[in-house]
Amino acid sequence: MNRLLVVDFETTGSHPRQGDSIIQIGAVAIDDGQVTDSFSTLVNPGQPIPPFITQLTGISEEMVADAPSLEEVFPRLLRMLDGRAFVAHNASFDLQFLQEALLSQGYYAFDGYVLDTVELSRVLMPTQNSYRLGELASELDIEHENPHQADSDAMATAQLFLYLMDILENMPLVTIQRLQMLVSSFRSDIDALLRYVEMEKMATIPQLDAEISPSEPSGMWDIYRQLALRKREEKLTASFQRPEHKEVPEIPFAEMLEGVIGEQGTMPVHVPGYQRRNAQEAMMHAVFEAMEDGTHLLIEAGTGTGKSLGYLLPGIIWAKQNQQQLVVSTNTIQLQEQLFTKEILTLQQTLPFEFTASTLKGRGNYLCLRKFEQALEEPVEGSSQEMRLVKGQMLTWLTQTQTGDVEELSMPPTGQMFWQQVKSDTGSCLNRACPWFSRCYYFQAKDRAKDADVLIVNHALLISDLKAENRILPPYEVAIIDEAHHLEDAATQHMGKQFTTTQLLFLFDRASVEEGGVLSRLAEEWESWLGAPQPFVSEQLAELRQLSSQLRDKAQHWTQLLYAWASDRAEETTDAGRETVRYRMESFSGKHERIKKSTSKLIESMTAFAEVLERLVQGIPSEEKPPFALRSLRTDLLGLLNEWQKVVELLHFFLLEQDPGYVYWMEVESRTARKQVHLWAALLKVSDSLSEPLFAQKQSLILTSATLTVKNSFSYVMSRFGLDQLPESRVRTLSLPSPFAYDQQGLLLIPADFPAPAKENDQTYLDAVVQGCIDVVKASKGRTMILFTAHSMLRLVYYAMKERFANAEESYTLLGHGIDSNNRSKLVGLFQTIEKSVLLGTSSFWEGVDIPGEALSALVIVRLPFTPPNHPVYQGRAELLKTEGKNAFMSMALPQAVIMFKQGVGRLIRHHLDRGVVIVLDTRVVESRYGRSFLQSLPPYQVESGPWPTLRERIATFLGLPSLLDS
């Protein structure tokens, strides 16, 4: 395993047995951890190269016309491969071409070791978002100048392999030994590589100790119960406590502020390029005064205000002076991390006193080490390769993580289900009786949160704390809610209920009576403890086996009925790849009454199973203290029974007895063959659930966002949050304009001759949208983001543009969300690095995307972002508003769309030097009576409307480029 050959082939297609051939070879030899030789050549395949392969690789038929044939170059490759392991990125692809070439030329098939760097990367780098070679190379700063060319790919793969070997060589021996047990069934020979590394490590250890060996520096690892964890600090390392200034200076806020942001202050010293901003300073004073006076404050702060520092600085000063904890809530984990790693650090360097900060997420975000240890004891035989991969990823992750937070992991779908088995939860926690208690990720996070001066959470946890009657977060009186325009959506989601048919089947899997499952392991531990077979245990297991088989049959039947009913009626209302259908109890009448009957039978069977399971668990003798393994299994089964009961209650809530305060719907997958049904219920009115426990009870809440007003009024968000139910004196508002010169930096174009928005199957409308987008892309030389409200429309426009650009003189790279990747960050990164690229996105791209500079110069909004009128939550709330005598369109649909529109337009100008054009292809913005609400809510862009042939000429002129006519 110390001699390897990294190989990459470029080919005419994917099927060597159907005649596809190699057109380029790249090979890099590695000996004893060093690159010792390389070889690359073009190959004449003796057949045409398809155009899409030329487009992908840059290799044309002209380039290979004079190249040698495979027969001529193959002997050189085989000499390099002799006695070496074969390494490739996605090795099965390259290996099939190698084997076919060997057989066609009369050689024996290759029978040496094969290593796949994709598989190896997934195991050893479990936190990566993507395992494509290009992204890995970019992440690791590996030079990779010509992706999809064999020489560049082979060298990049070789460097990646050496990086992975470095991870392995620094990994604790106990982890390598544990991994070996999991990877034996993998497609490539990772088990042989791990064995080799294990032997190398063993050779350096004179005498093995049970817990720590001389070669395993105890400073890095905490090795306990045969698991290696990364050593953690007692307190959060990011707090950067400074020993001086123990007390908060007793000076007025204005004076302290001047000492931080003034010309002679600490901020200009520690933050290069810091500029004092009037709007930011006004925000700081308003936040401090609101907290001092015990009032709530809504602040709309335009792009470029610097709102994070604008609320953190006064909030921290007030909280420290008043010896209170400051809670900061964000909608996205991305902003949560940014505040923690950037703004908090800046303030710890610049404020004249020390303070600590911590983040906290919901308990289910943290790994339970006891449950994971137990999951590793399950027999490897019989578990899927994907499940083994997930366990392997987590083993590696334990040597890397300090938080145990699932957000760090990049797992396949099986991993997300497995997480339900190993996550921390209240129902199956041994607390101080657990051997892992002192190392528990959740309790350590909670401990840090309790002691921190600033606690950063997300909206989901803030809402969950309200639901749990403030039992999750430490008690607080002041909080800052950033991205506050999402508070209602977060409350809708987390105060609602949800369940999937897959969850039910996974619950049954966890209660498996099969050999190796938790119940058979309980029986083994029980009998081992008492030293004899236990008839009581055997009887209960026999009864559970019988009930289990009936239970699965009923669950299967119930799932089929539900899926058939939902898939017949569902339609697209979101861009998440699912179709939805609203339902009420009366939906299941007539022949569909059997859905309710099937649900009742399923509940009966689940209740019968739970009764026997509870009898078994309660039967464990309590006179003597059982061994830890048995107590651990008992705790897990009690937790499982708790979940079981919750699922029974959910089934009853969703399909037998509905609550009139909720709207109910089902979702089915529209882009996959998975026949699972998602059941959802949302509160019709969340304002009541926010007003009393949050705004009426707390001393001061600061709500801020770049988009809180509609036509310069806060009344919409105040009504949605229930703030209009409080006395006027308890709520203040402040609107701070952006410091950018929008009238000079931005141009907004609205074609007046475009067809009115229509359905996607209206060819005239679709053609106009495609042509409009192409015109914009050409005029701005790529550098364009196109925002859609439906994924189906995005796909139609994407493929139509791709076809039109295929034969164009200038080539453009299209990056479609859900087509080229589902990862938003990755697509934005590619868009910023690829010249003449076009980014097409749906709802998640309307906000949170920050692309300053010339990379984004044109923004196309295809249609106004109204919530689809058939979306169940919208329908339910519209009906409620109607009963209150209100117009649902004017009081809900329009304000929601305006706020989303403002967010979308806000993607363009991100810096005071940016310049760009917004093109709105929806004529309703000028033709309808409500259209002015959109324009009046925007910053002061130059707005022009007229015939599209005239308007499109303005784009290049405004951006300082040659116009379409010139080109």
HUNORVEN-V598272 format. One line per field, one symbol per residue. ss: DSSP state (H for helix, E for strand, - for the rest). phi: phi as a letter, one per 30 degrees, with the letter a starting at -180 (. if undefined). psi: psi as a letter, one per 20 degrees, with the letter a starting at -180 (. if undefined). A space follows every 50 residues. Layout:
BEGIN
ss->???
phi->???
psi->???
END
This chain:
BEGIN
ss->--EEEEEEEEE----HHH---EEEEEEEEEE--EEEEEEEEE-------- HHHHHHH---HHHH-----HHHHHHHHHHHH---EEEE--HHHHHHHHHH HHHH---------EEEHHHHHHHH--------HHHHHHH----------H HHHHHHHHHHHHHHHHHHH---HHHHHHHHHH-------HHHHHHHHHHH HHH-----------------EEEE--EEEE------HHH----------- --HHHHHHHHH-----HHHH-------HHHHHHHHHHHHHHHH--EEEEE E-----HHHHHHHHHHHHHHH----EEEEE--HHHHHHHHHHHHHHHHHH ------EEE---HHHEE-HHHHHHHHH-------HHHHHHHHHHHHHH-- ----EHHH----HHHHHHHHHHE-------HHH---HHH-HHHHHHHHHH H--EEEEEHHHHHHHHH----------EEEE--HHHHHHHHHHH--EEEE HHHHHHHHHH-------HHHHHHHHHHHHH----HHHHHHHHHHHHHHHH HHHHHHHHHHHHHHHHHHH-EE-----EEEEE--HHHH-HHHHHHHHHHH HHHHHHHHHHHHHHHHHH---------HHHHHHHHHHHHHHHHHHHHHHH HHHHH------EEEEEEEE-------EEEEEEE---HHHHHHHHHH---E EEEEE----E--E-HHHHHHH-HHH--HHHEEEEEE-----HHHHEEEEE E-----------HHHHHHHHHHHHHHHHH----EEEE---HHHHHHHHHH HHHHHH------EEEEE---E--HHHHHHHHHH---EEEEE-HHH----- -------EEEE----------HHHHHHHHHHHH----HHHHHHHHHHHHH HHHHH----------EEEEE---HHHH---HHHHHH-----EEEEE-HHH HHHHHHHHH--------
phi->.cbbbcbbccbdacbddcjdbdcacbbbcbbhibdcababadbddiadce edddddciccdddcecddddedcdeddddddeicdcbacidddddddddd ddddcicdddbddbbcdddddddcbdcddbcdeedddddchcdadbeice dddddddddddddddddddcddeddddddedccdcddcddddddddddde dddccdbdcdcbcedceddccccbhibccddcddcddddhdcddhdcded beeedddddccdecdddedcceidbdbedddddeddddddddcicdbcbc cdejdideddcdeddddddddchbdccbcbdcdededdddccdddedddc ddadacbacbbdeddcdcddddedddddeddjdddddddeddedededdc dccicedddccdeeddddeddcddaddbcdhddddcedcddddddddddd cddbccbceededdddddhiccddebcbaccdhddcdddddedccdbbab ddedddddddcdcddjddddddddddddddiaeceedddddddddddddd ddddddddddddddddddcdbdbbccibcbbdbbeddcciddeddddddd dddeddddddddddedddddecdcdddeeddddddddddddddedddedd edddbbbdcddbccacbbdccbddcccccbbbddbdeddcdddcddddda cccbadbbcbhibcddddddcidddceeddbcbaccddddcddcdbbccb ddcdddebddddddddddddddddededdchihbcccccbdddedddedd dedddecddccbccbcdicdaccdddddddedccdhcbccbcedcdaicb bdideccbbccdbddddedcdeddedddddddddicddddcbddeedddd ddddddddccadcdbabcccdcdddcccddededddccddddcbbldeed dddddddddicdddddd
psi->jioqopqpppriainhijiqrpiqpppppppljqpiqqpqqqpoikrqpq hhgghghjorhhhigjqrrhhhighgghhhhpjqqppromhhghhhhggg ggghjjrqqpkaqppoigggghgimijqhqjqgghggghjlppmhmqkph ggggghhghgghghhggghjqqghgghghhhhjhjqhrlhhhghgghggg ghhiohppqhgprhinoihhqooplkppqppqqgrphjilpphrmhqppm qqghghghigirhjrhghgiopjppppggghhgggggghgghikrqpppo orpihlhghhhgghgggggghjlqppppprhqhghghgggifgggghhhh qkrqqqqqqprqhiiqpohghgghhiiqphpiqrhhhggghgghgghhih qihkphhhqnqrhhhhghhhhjqprhhkpiciipijgijpgghgghghgh iqhpoprrhghgghhghjlkigqqpqhqqporliiigggghggiiaqqqq hhhghhghhhkpirpirhghhggghghhgikqqohggggghghhgghggh ggghhggggggggggghhiqrpirkjjqqqpqqrhihlrcijhhggghgg hgggghggghggghgggiippigqoqrggghghgghhhgghgggghgghg ggghihnqpiiqpqrqqqpijripmqpppqpqphoihhihgghfhhhqgp popqriniqpljqjhghhhhijhiiqqhiipqqppoqqiqmhhhhqpppo pijqqqpaqhjohggggggggggggggghjlckppppriphhgggggghg ggghihjqgpqqopoppifhqioghggggghhhpqlqpppqbgiiirjpo nraihoipppogqpmqppijpggggghggghghjkqohghiggghghggh gggghihgoiqiiqprppoojoihhhhrhihhhghiirrmqpppqapghg ghhhggghikrprhhh.
END
